[in-house]
Amino acid sequence: MSDWRHVAPLLAKGRQVIAFDLPGHGGSRWDGAPPYIQTLGETAALLVGAFDEMGFDKVDLIGTSLGGCLAVPLAAFWPERVRSLSLVSCALGSKRSLEQIHAIVDEGQKDLFDANGDPVPTPPELLEQIFGIVNTGPINQEGILSRKAAGHWIQPSERGVAITDIVGTMPRIPVPTLMVYGEFDKAYIKFRATAEAALQDGRTEVVEQAGAFVMQDNPEGTARVLEAFLSRFP
């Protein structure tokens, strides 16, 4: 939720903006140990339940990274609850096998977690190398705190992304959809072409002077792009 703290106030002029912490992330807590895989569909259903409890019939849905990935099945399978969809810097990929997930997440990320499965601090250089982040110092410090808060929920959520055919689900989304990328993005831009081709009603915008984490790297530019899109739905 804190990732959006600079953008949300800029979007909240004339509309209500609510940021959710996903299960096990930020201030969200869940009794018991996290599952091996927390599927996107499960988390999307939890969000729909939250909409019900809060009395929201239809929303303009915005998500980044994990939040954007789960927004795809939410918009696809509960289209009556979504008026518009904004996918900000998301890994909109295809389904991986359990064997591939084990190799990529379990084995491939050993350097990012300690022996207990807790995330270890990462150097700011990693953000520039992998994500093209411009303001690496402050964003890296925020990322360390965010990963610490999520703890053992990080990898179950990553497995949930990997086991889902996200791009294959996108043709089912009937609502207007905006995809947003950073000018210097090195991580998510590779998904752009296939995602654009999959959407029924899609458009793409690029935020200047930003890497993959556009809402942190350039919050004002991100807010302008989102505001221009949302203004179509007064």
C-alpha positions as CSV (number, residue, x, y, z in Angstrom):
1,M,0.0,0.0,0.0
2,S,2.8,2.4,0.8
3,D,4.1,2.1,-2.8
4,W,1.2,4.2,-3.8
5,R,1.4,6.8,-1.1
6,H,2.7,9.5,-3.4
7,V,0.3,8.7,-6.3
8,A,-2.9,8.0,-4.4
9,P,-3.4,11.6,-3.1
10,L,-3.0,13.0,-6.7
11,L,-5.7,10.6,-7.9
12,A,-8.0,11.3,-5.0
13,K,-9.1,14.7,-6.1
14,G,-12.8,14.1,-6.9
15,R,-12.8,10.4,-6.3
16,Q,-12.3,7.9,-3.5
17,V,-9.0,5.9,-3.7
18,I,-8.4,2.8,-1.5
19,A,-5.1,0.9,-1.5
20,F,-5.2,-2.7,-0.4
21,D,-2.4,-4.7,1.3
22,L,-2.5,-8.2,-0.3
23,P,-2.5,-11.3,2.0
24,G,0.7,-11.4,4.0
25,H,2.0,-8.1,2.6
26,G,2.3,-4.8,4.3
27,G,-0.1,-4.5,7.2
28,S,-2.1,-7.6,6.1
29,R,-1.9,-10.6,8.3
30,W,-3.1,-14.2,7.9
31,D,-3.3,-16.8,10.6
32,G,-1.0,-19.8,10.1
33,A,1.8,-20.5,7.7
34,P,1.5,-19.4,4.1
35,P,0.7,-22.1,1.5
36,Y,3.3,-23.2,-1.0
37,I,1.3,-21.4,-3.7
38,Q,-1.1,-18.5,-3.2
39,T,-3.0,-18.4,-6.4
40,L,-4.0,-15.2,-8.1
41,G,-7.6,-16.5,-8.3
42,E,-7.7,-17.0,-4.5
43,T,-6.4,-13.5,-3.9
44,A,-8.7,-12.0,-6.5
45,A,-11.7,-13.6,-4.8
46,L,-10.6,-12.1,-1.5
47,L,-10.6,-8.7,-3.1
48,V,-14.1,-9.2,-4.5
49,G,-15.2,-10.1,-1.0
50,A,-13.6,-6.9,0.3
51,F,-15.6,-5.0,-2.4
52,D,-18.8,-6.6,-1.1
53,E,-18.0,-5.7,2.6
54,M,-17.2,-2.1,1.7
55,G,-20.2,-1.7,-0.5
56,F,-18.4,-1.2,-3.9
57,D,-20.5,-2.4,-6.8
58,K,-18.0,-1.5,-9.5
59,V,-14.4,-0.1,-9.3
60,D,-11.7,1.4,-11.5
61,L,-9.0,-1.2,-10.7
62,I,-5.3,-0.3,-10.6
63,G,-2.6,-2.8,-9.8
64,T,1.2,-3.0,-10.1
65,S,3.5,-6.0,-10.0
66,L,1.7,-8.8,-8.0
67,G,-1.4,-6.5,-7.7
68,G,-1.6,-6.0,-11.4
69,C,-1.2,-9.7,-12.1
70,L,-4.1,-10.7,-9.8
71,A,-6.2,-7.8,-11.3
72,V,-6.2,-9.7,-14.6
73,P,-8.2,-12.7,-13.4
74,L,-10.4,-10.4,-11.3
75,A,-11.3,-8.3,-14.3
76,A,-11.7,-11.4,-16.5
77,F,-13.9,-13.5,-14.2
78,W,-15.7,-10.7,-12.3
79,P,-16.1,-8.2,-15.2
80,E,-19.3,-6.8,-13.7
81,R,-17.3,-5.5,-10.7
82,V,-14.7,-3.6,-12.9
83,R,-15.3,-0.4,-14.9
84,S,-11.7,0.1,-16.0
85,L,-8.4,-1.7,-15.5
86,S,-4.9,-0.2,-15.2
87,L,-1.9,-2.6,-15.2
88,V,1.2,-0.8,-14.0
89,S,4.5,-2.6,-14.5
90,C,3.4,-6.2,-14.4
91,A,4.8,-9.5,-15.4
92,L,2.0,-10.5,-17.8
93,G,3.4,-13.8,-18.8
94,S,2.2,-17.4,-19.5
95,K,1.9,-20.4,-17.3
96,R,4.9,-22.2,-15.9
97,S,5.0,-25.9,-14.9
98,L,5.7,-26.9,-11.3
99,E,9.1,-28.0,-12.4
100,Q,9.9,-24.6,-13.9
101,I,8.5,-22.9,-10.8
102,H,10.8,-25.0,-8.5
103,A,13.8,-24.1,-10.6
104,I,13.0,-20.4,-11.0
105,V,11.6,-19.6,-7.5
106,D,12.9,-22.2,-5.1
107,E,16.3,-22.8,-6.5
108,G,16.9,-19.6,-8.5
109,Q,16.3,-17.2,-5.7
110,K,18.4,-18.8,-2.9
111,D,20.7,-15.8,-2.7
112,L,17.7,-13.6,-1.9
113,F,16.6,-15.5,1.1
114,D,18.3,-16.8,4.3
115,A,18.2,-20.4,5.6
116,N,14.8,-19.7,7.3
117,G,13.2,-18.4,4.1
118,D,13.3,-14.8,5.2
119,P,14.3,-12.2,2.5
120,V,17.8,-10.7,2.9
121,P,18.6,-7.0,2.1
122,T,19.4,-6.3,-1.5
123,P,22.0,-3.8,-2.8
124,P,20.6,-0.8,-4.7
125,E,22.7,-1.7,-7.8
126,L,20.4,-4.7,-8.2
127,L,17.4,-2.5,-8.8
128,E,19.2,-0.6,-11.6
129,Q,20.4,-3.8,-13.2
130,I,17.2,-5.8,-13.1
131,F,14.5,-3.1,-13.1
132,G,16.1,0.0,-14.6
133,I,15.2,2.0,-11.5
134,V,16.4,5.7,-11.5
135,N,16.1,6.6,-7.8
136,T,17.7,3.4,-6.6
137,G,18.7,4.5,-3.1
138,P,15.4,5.5,-1.5
139,I,13.4,2.9,-3.5
140,N,15.8,0.1,-2.4
141,Q,15.4,1.0,1.3
142,E,11.6,0.9,0.9
143,G,11.9,-2.4,-0.9
144,I,13.9,-3.9,1.9
145,L,11.2,-2.9,4.4
146,S,8.5,-4.1,2.1
147,R,10.1,-7.5,1.6
148,K,10.7,-7.9,5.3
149,A,7.0,-7.2,6.0
150,A,5.9,-9.8,3.4
151,G,8.5,-12.4,4.6
152,H,7.4,-15.9,3.8
153,W,4.6,-14.7,1.6
154,I,6.8,-13.5,-1.1
155,Q,7.6,-16.8,-2.8
156,P,4.1,-18.3,-2.5
157,S,2.8,-15.2,-4.3
158,E,5.5,-15.4,-7.0
159,R,4.6,-19.1,-7.5
160,G,1.0,-18.0,-7.9
161,V,2.0,-15.6,-10.6
162,A,4.1,-18.2,-12.4
163,I,1.5,-20.9,-12.4
164,T,-1.2,-18.7,-14.0
165,D,-1.6,-18.1,-17.7
166,I,-2.0,-14.4,-17.2
167,V,-1.6,-13.4,-20.9
168,G,-3.9,-16.2,-21.9
169,T,-6.6,-14.8,-19.5
170,M,-6.4,-11.3,-20.9
171,P,-8.6,-11.8,-23.9
172,R,-11.5,-12.4,-21.5
173,I,-11.2,-8.9,-20.1
174,P,-14.1,-6.8,-21.6
175,V,-13.3,-3.5,-20.0
176,P,-11.0,-0.7,-21.2
177,T,-7.5,-1.5,-20.1
178,L,-4.4,0.7,-19.7
179,M,-0.9,-0.8,-19.5
180,V,1.8,1.5,-18.0
181,Y,5.6,1.0,-18.3
182,G,8.6,3.0,-17.3
183,E,10.9,4.6,-19.9
184,F,13.9,2.7,-18.6
185,D,12.1,-0.5,-17.5
186,K,14.2,-3.7,-18.0
187,A,11.9,-6.2,-16.3
188,Y,8.3,-5.9,-17.6
189,I,8.6,-4.3,-21.0
190,K,9.2,-7.7,-22.6
191,F,5.6,-8.6,-21.9
192,R,4.2,-5.6,-23.7
193,A,3.7,-6.9,-27.2
194,T,1.9,-10.1,-26.3
195,A,-0.2,-8.4,-23.7
196,E,-1.3,-5.6,-26.2
197,A,-2.2,-8.3,-28.7
198,A,-4.3,-10.1,-26.2
199,L,-6.5,-7.2,-25.0
200,Q,-9.9,-6.5,-26.4
201,D,-9.8,-2.8,-25.6
202,G,-6.2,-1.9,-24.6
203,R,-3.8,1.0,-24.7
204,T,-0.3,1.6,-23.5
205,E,1.5,4.6,-21.9
206,V,5.1,5.1,-21.0
207,V,6.2,7.2,-17.9
208,E,9.3,9.2,-18.6
209,Q,12.3,9.2,-16.2
210,A,11.2,6.0,-14.5
211,G,12.3,2.4,-14.3
212,A,9.9,-0.5,-13.6
213,F,8.6,0.9,-10.4
214,V,7.0,4.0,-12.0
215,M,4.8,4.9,-9.1
216,Q,7.9,5.3,-6.9
217,D,10.4,6.5,-9.5
218,N,8.1,9.2,-11.0
219,P,4.9,9.5,-9.0
220,E,3.8,12.7,-10.6
221,G,4.2,11.3,-14.1
222,T,2.5,8.1,-13.2
223,A,-0.4,10.1,-11.7
224,R,-0.8,12.1,-14.9
225,V,-1.0,9.0,-17.1
226,L,-3.5,7.3,-14.8
227,E,-5.6,10.5,-14.4
228,A,-5.8,11.0,-18.1
229,F,-7.1,7.4,-18.5
230,L,-9.5,7.5,-15.5
231,S,-11.0,10.9,-16.6
232,R,-12.8,8.9,-19.3
233,F,-14.9,7.3,-16.6
234,P,-16.5,10.2,-14.6
